[in-house]
Amino acid sequence: MHVLHVTPYFAPAFVYGGPPRNILALCQGLQAAGVGVEVVTTVANGPVDLPATSTRSTASGDTYEGVRVHYARRAFPSVFFNAAIADPIHTALARADLCHIHGLWTVPAWQAARAARQCGVPFIVSPRGMLQPAALRRRGWRKRLAFELFDRHHLMGAVRVHATVDEEAAVLRELVDPARVVTIPNGVDLAGSDRARSGARERLGIAAGDPMIVFLGRLHPIKRLDLLTDAFTLVRERYPSATLILAGPDEGGLARLGSRLARLGSAVKIVGTLADDEKWALLREATALVMCSDSENFGTSVVEAMAVGQPVVVTETCPWREVADEGCGFWVPQNTRSIADALSSLIADPAMATSMGTRGARVARERYDWRRIGAAMAACYAGALSARRQVA
């Protein structure tokens, strides 16, 4: 089986957060399961584009960590409008049994769906949380217009629609035939977590015994860093030596925190986008990881923290009931006091925090190994192709 993946951005465009890493890891997991994969994407990488795949390249094009990739140049000054991706999509579809499209609202996704129909290649769509109610509230009229003009039609034509969590699956079942919705989570780089080293606290000037609270992800308004900083202010009243680390690319989130950051001063450290070894070191030495977004498709940093044995505090607006069910941390209402109380409980009771972290590490290894995820997706592909043949 050979599968084409189409995405508006791909590794090493990690400025876009989890999706480029997750799609790369999925492709590698599929390869481990015996599935041939290739990716067609764009050069989008924030303010600095990636190198485009040369038209004079060999037939194999570029590769990234063992995955065959075609990076299409920009044909319009936006990742969302890129006509240059059409030809490589058609070329790759000629050797594909199936096309897997990641995301909505983009020309690459629309062109992939249209081309797959033209070529008679069945396709799967992963909306990646873009149809969740909180996500639709941002630039809502544009998204709803695009959905009615393009995306609804493509979702209806997909042989499978992929959700990463049950909450997303429930939304998708309201839009398409429920039998075509499949839930397969994202995974975690267990090899990377195993290589995690110490040194983050030393680099940041944080003493070994001082509480270190970590947020890891895009610094975007939807992540509700305002709630997090307000909760951390309450934590500091009880634990004055606590430090909050904000790690990730700024996408307008910091601009809304002006007075809060000024009030907290050096108690908050903004460290930007981290390399993988820096990320794992930070998580390894954290007291806890916090996620309090208005909406999350999955929340990769939660399972990354679990993988290195750290407890997590996640609000109920994120799809992590499992944290409470498995005792890996706290799943709390999305308000300042609840977040602060959960963090304070972990700081006050190190034995409880350690126990929660141990359970989280077990869950991460049992359920979120990318090899397991790759095998599950390969089975999904096989089932979709089999169903397609039976209909034909």
C-alpha positions in Angstrom: 0.0 0.0 0.0 1.3 3.5 -0.9 -0.3 6.6 0.7 0.1 10.2 -0.3 -0.2 12.8 2.6 -1.0 16.4 1.7 -0.6 19.1 4.3 -0.1 22.9 4.0 3.1 22.6 6.2 5.4 19.8 7.2 8.6 19.2 9.1 10.8 21.0 9.8 8.2 23.8 9.9 7.8 23.4 13.6 6.9 27.1 14.0 3.3 25.8 13.4 3.3 23.7 16.6 2.2 20.1 16.8 0.8 19.2 13.4 4.1 19.2 11.4 5.7 17.0 14.1 2.6 14.7 14.4 2.3 14.2 10.6 6.0 13.4 10.4 5.7 10.9 13.3 2.6 9.3 11.8 4.4 8.8 8.5 7.3 7.1 10.3 4.9 5.0 12.2 3.2 4.0 9.0 6.5 3.1 7.5 7.2 0.8 10.5 3.9 -0.8 9.8 4.9 -1.5 6.2 3.0 1.3 4.5 4.8 3.3 1.8 4.3 7.0 2.3 5.2 10.3 0.7 4.2 13.9 1.5 3.3 16.9 -0.7 3.4 20.1 1.2 4.5 23.8 0.8 7.6 25.7 1.8 5.6 27.5 4.5 7.7 28.0 7.7 6.5 31.2 9.3 8.6 34.2 8.2 11.3 32.2 6.5 10.3 29.7 3.8 11.9 26.3 3.6 13.8 25.5 0.4 11.5 24.4 -2.4 12.0 21.0 -4.1 13.8 21.6 -7.4 12.1 20.6 -10.6 15.4 19.1 -11.5 15.4 16.9 -8.5 15.5 13.1 -8.9 12.3 11.3 -9.0 12.5 10.7 -5.3 12.6 14.4 -4.6 13.6 15.5 -1.0 13.5 13.4 2.1 13.1 14.4 5.7 14.1 11.9 8.4 13.4 9.0 6.0 10.1 10.4 4.6 9.9 11.4 0.9 8.7 15.0 0.6 7.9 17.5 -2.1 8.1 21.1 -0.9 6.1 23.2 -3.3 7.1 26.9 -3.7 4.6 29.6 -2.8 2.5 30.8 -5.8 0.7 33.4 -3.7 1.9 35.1 -0.5 0.1 32.8 1.8 0.1 29.1 2.7 -3.6 29.1 2.2 -3.4 30.0 -1.5 -0.8 27.9 -3.3 -1.4 26.9 -6.9 2.1 25.5 -7.3 1.2 22.5 -5.3 -1.3 21.2 -7.9 1.2 19.5 -10.2 3.1 17.6 -7.5 -0.2 16.4 -6.1 -1.3 15.0 -9.4 2.2 13.4 -10.0 2.2 11.7 -6.6 -1.4 10.5 -6.9 -0.4 8.5 -10.0 1.5 6.1 -7.7 -0.8 6.3 -4.7 -3.5 3.8 -3.5 -4.9 6.4 -1.0 -4.6 10.1 -0.3 -4.6 11.4 3.3 -5.4 15.1 3.5 -4.6 17.0 6.7 -6.5 20.2 7.7 -9.2 22.4 6.2 -9.6 25.9 4.9 -6.5 25.7 2.7 -6.0 25.5 -1.1 -3.6 22.5 -0.7 -6.4 20.5 1.0 -9.0 21.6 -1.6 -6.7 20.8 -4.5 -5.8 17.4 -3.1 -9.5 16.4 -2.7 -10.3 17.6 -6.2 -7.4 15.9 -7.7 -8.1 12.6 -5.9 -11.6 12.6 -7.2 -10.3 13.2 -10.8 -7.8 10.4 -10.5 -10.2 8.0 -8.9 -8.0 7.7 -5.7 -9.9 7.4 -2.4 -9.0 9.9 0.2 -9.2 10.4 4.0 -9.5 13.8 5.7 -8.1 14.7 9.1 -9.7 18.0 10.1 -7.3 18.3 13.1 -9.7 20.1 15.3 -10.6 22.8 12.8 -14.3 22.0 13.1 -14.5 22.2 16.9 -16.9 25.0 18.2 -14.1 27.1 19.8 -12.0 26.9 16.7 -14.9 28.0 14.5 -15.5 31.1 16.7 -12.2 32.6 15.5 -12.6 34.2 12.0 -15.9 32.3 12.0 -17.6 33.8 9.0 -14.6 33.1 6.8 -14.4 29.5 7.9 -18.1 28.9 7.5 -18.0 30.4 4.0 -15.1 28.2 3.0 -16.8 25.1 4.6 -19.9 25.6 2.6 -18.1 26.4 -0.7 -15.5 23.7 -0.5 -14.8 21.6 2.7 -18.3 20.2 3.2 -18.2 18.7 -0.3 -14.8 17.2 0.3 -15.7 15.7 3.7 -18.8 14.1 2.1 -16.5 12.5 -0.5 -13.9 11.1 2.0 -13.9 7.4 2.6 -12.9 8.1 6.2 -12.8 11.2 8.4 -10.2 11.0 11.0 -10.6 12.4 14.6 -7.8 12.3 17.2 -10.1 12.3 20.2 -13.7 11.3 21.0 -14.9 14.9 21.4 -13.8 15.7 17.9 -15.4 12.5 16.6 -18.7 13.5 18.1 -18.7 16.7 16.2 -17.7 15.0 12.9 -20.5 12.5 13.3 -23.0 15.3 13.1 -21.6 16.3 9.7 -20.9 13.0 7.9 -22.0 9.4 8.0 -21.0 8.2 11.5 -19.7 4.9 10.1 -17.0 6.8 8.2 -15.6 8.5 11.3 -12.6 6.9 12.9 -10.8 7.9 16.1 -7.0 7.4 16.2 -5.0 9.6 18.6 -1.7 11.3 18.0 1.3 9.7 19.6 4.5 10.6 21.4 8.2 10.3 20.5 9.1 7.8 23.2 12.7 7.5 22.0 13.1 11.2 22.4 11.6 11.2 25.8 14.0 8.4 26.8 16.9 10.5 25.7 15.8 13.5 27.9 18.7 15.0 29.9 18.9 17.4 32.7 20.2 20.9 32.5 17.1 23.0 31.9 16.9 24.5 35.4 20.6 25.3 35.3 20.2 27.1 32.0 17.2 29.1 33.2 18.6 29.8 36.7 16.0 27.9 38.6 17.0 26.2 41.8 16.4 22.4 42.0 13.8 22.7 44.7 11.8 25.6 43.3 8.5 24.9 41.6 8.7 25.2 37.8 5.4 25.3 35.9 5.6 24.8 32.2 3.4 25.8 29.3 4.5 24.3 26.0 2.8 25.2 22.7 1.9 28.1 20.5 1.5 31.4 22.4 -1.8 32.1 20.8 -4.9 33.8 22.4 -6.9 30.5 22.1 -4.4 28.9 24.6 -5.7 31.3 27.3 -2.4 32.4 28.7 -4.3 35.1 30.5 -6.0 32.5 32.7 -2.7 30.7 33.2 -0.8 33.9 34.3 -3.7 34.8 36.7 -3.6 31.3 38.2 0.1 31.5 38.5 -0.2 34.8 40.4 -2.3 32.9 43.0 0.3 30.1 43.1 3.0 32.7 43.8 1.1 34.0 46.8 1.6 30.5 48.4 4.9 29.6 46.8 7.0 32.8 46.1 9.9 30.8 44.6 7.7 29.4 41.7 8.6 30.1 38.1 6.4 29.9 35.0 8.0 28.9 31.7 6.2 29.9 28.5 7.8 27.8 25.7 6.7 28.1 22.0 6.4 30.5 19.1 4.5 33.7 19.8 1.3 34.0 17.7 -0.2 37.1 19.3 -0.6 35.6 22.7 2.0 37.7 24.5 0.6 41.0 23.3 -2.5 40.4 25.5 -0.5 39.7 28.6 1.3 43.1 28.9 0.2 44.1 32.4 0.2 40.5 33.7 3.8 39.9 32.6 4.9 43.2 34.0 3.3 42.3 37.4 5.0 38.9 37.5 8.4 40.2 36.3 11.2 37.7 36.4 8.9 35.0 37.7 7.9 34.3 34.1 10.4 33.2 31.6 9.6 33.3 27.9 11.9 30.9 26.1 10.5 30.8 22.5 10.6 27.7 20.3 12.8 24.9 21.7 14.8 22.3 19.9 13.7 18.7 20.8 16.5 18.1 23.3 15.7 21.4 25.1 12.0 20.5 25.1 12.5 17.1 26.7 15.0 18.5 29.2 12.5 21.2 30.2 9.6 18.7 30.6 11.9 16.3 32.5 12.7 18.9 35.2 9.2 20.5 35.4 7.0 20.4 38.5 3.9 20.2 36.2 2.7 21.0 32.7 -0.4 23.2 32.3 -2.9 23.4 29.4 -5.9 25.6 29.6 -6.9 26.3 26.0 -10.4 27.2 24.8 -10.1 24.3 22.4 -7.5 21.6 21.6 -7.7 19.0 18.9 -5.4 16.7 20.9 -2.8 18.5 23.0 0.5 16.8 22.3 2.4 18.5 25.1 0.2 16.7 27.6 1.2 13.3 26.5 4.8 14.4 26.1 4.9 15.5 29.8 3.3 12.2 30.8 5.9 10.3 28.8 8.7 11.7 31.0 6.8 11.1 34.2 5.5 14.5 35.0 1.9 15.3 36.3 -0.3 17.6 34.2 -3.0 20.1 34.9 -5.5 20.3 32.0 -8.8 22.2 31.9 -12.1 20.6 30.9 -12.1 22.6 27.6 -9.3 20.2 26.4 -10.0 16.5 25.5 -8.1 15.0 28.4 -10.7 13.3 30.7 -8.2 10.5 30.7 -5.9 12.5 32.9 -8.5 12.3 35.7 -9.6 8.7 34.9 -6.1 7.4 35.0 -4.8 9.6 37.9 -2.1 11.3 35.8 -2.9 14.8 37.1 -5.9 17.1 37.3 -8.7 17.8 34.8 -10.3 20.9 36.1 -12.8 23.6 35.2 -11.4 26.4 33.0 -11.1 29.1 35.7 -8.2 30.7 37.5 -8.9 29.3 41.0 -9.3 25.7 39.8 -6.0 25.9 37.9 -4.2 27.5 40.8 -5.5 25.0 43.3 -4.5 22.0 41.2 -0.9 23.4 40.7 -0.7 24.2 44.4 -1.7 20.7 45.3 1.1 19.2 43.2 3.6 21.5 44.7 2.4 20.8 48.3 2.5 17.0 47.9 5.6 15.8 45.9 4.8 12.2 46.6 1.3 12.6 45.0 2.9 14.4 42.1 5.5 11.6 41.6 2.8 8.9 41.7 0.7 10.8 39.1 3.8 11.1 36.9 4.5 7.4 37.2 0.9 6.6 36.1 1.2 9.1 33.2 4.4 7.4 31.9 2.7 4.1 31.9 -0.3 5.4 30.0 1.9 7.2 27.4 3.8 4.0 26.7 0.8 1.7 26.6 -1.5 3.9 24.4 0.6 6.6 22.6 3.6 4.9 21.0 3.8 6.1 17.4 4.4 2.5 16.3 1.0 1.5 17.8 -0.6 4.6 16.2 1.0 3.8 12.8 -0.3 0.2 12.9 -3.8 1.5 13.8 -3.8 4.0 10.9 -2.5 1.3 8.5 -5.5 -0.9 9.5 -7.8 2.1 8.9 -6.4 2.5 5.4 -6.8 -1.2 4.7 -10.4 -1.1 5.9 -11.2 1.9 3.8 -9.7 0.4 0.6 -11.5 -2.8 1.2 -14.8 -1.0 1.7 -14.2 1.0 -1.4 -13.6 -2.2 -3.5 -16.7 -3.8 -2.2 -18.8 -0.8 -3.2 -17.2 -0.7 -6.6 
